[in-house]
């Protein structure tokens, strides 16, 4: 019985080695499916664990090589969707069962692991470009995790994973990736911008502001970061809080008409406690001086004159007495209101000529009627 057991064991070992050898030869000849079939028979056999660690490690090396080839073959990749994962697991097993074998065959083992990471990265790029963001994030993440086996973690893969999660609107996962980048010492301004954007999308404005402030401590002169902070404050309806940062932006870029336009919109917002129509006009005028074709500034300037005119009319309508002083004050306010409309007219007209939309036409017609320019109003039709 002992003799029969020994003979049986020897036959089993021989059969497994044969399967391993067949797998090697099939792979060498480019017959990857047959190679996979043979290597699976080998590593899944009940007697596989009885083989010497060196022989097991060699089988796992073949297994990793075969499945990597399956993934890289355009005709077979779709048929074996988990080939890349199987390849990585096999090479991990190779290292685990016999570290000395892996060390002696490092030129065979580790370049293949690196190739698997590259393939995951490429899969991530393909999915990202095809807007399949969750799958892209998973592939980039896997590429990064594999890189942890080496000396330098692949932060580029982790950044891409975070971006893919962000595009997929999986904001919690994206923030986790960004936080991991911070622990790795990744120091880039976009990290804070993107984290803040995630928090904003989640409705957590306080955390978004906190993240931007953290970024500004590291990149105090970064105009893009200041703009992010300003935009966030404006979305929150906190124009007044944004002014100091906008002034910093203006110091960094004094000839940027967009910054002047933003200041105009803040001071020109009647809902703000700091509303100042004249300041808004001044900023719009400065923006237009830098860029005479700045449509939004031109239109807003015309609209600001109308707003200020309406305020004077409202003030005039509050006068109910008939004394000489009250009548003179009423006439003065009405005249000032009319002059403001006259001053704003060229800007609204310029805006309408640039973009002849119906709503602007209605505003322009109303201005013509107020100024008794009835022929011009009729010409709009």
Secondary structure, 3 states (H helix, E strand, C coil): CHHHHHHHHHHHHHHHHHHHHHHHHHHHCCCHHHHHHHHHHHHCCCCHHHCCHHHHHHHHHHHHHHHHHHHHCCCCCCCCCCHHHHHHHHHHHHHHHCHHHHHHCHHHHHHHHHHHHHHHHHHHHHHHHCCCHHHHHHHHHHHHHHHCCCCCCCHHHHHHHHHHHHHCCCHHHHHHHHHHHHHCCCCCHHHHHHHHHHHHHCCCHHHHHHHHHHHHHHCCCCHHHHHHHHHHHHHCCCHHHHHHHHHHHHHHCCCCHHHHHHHHHHHCCCCCCCCCHHHHHHHHHHHHHHCCCCHHHHHHHHHHHHHHHHHHHHHHHCCCCCCHHHHHHHHHHHHHHHHHHHHHHHHHHHHHHHCCCHHHHHHHHHHHHHCCCHHHHHHCC
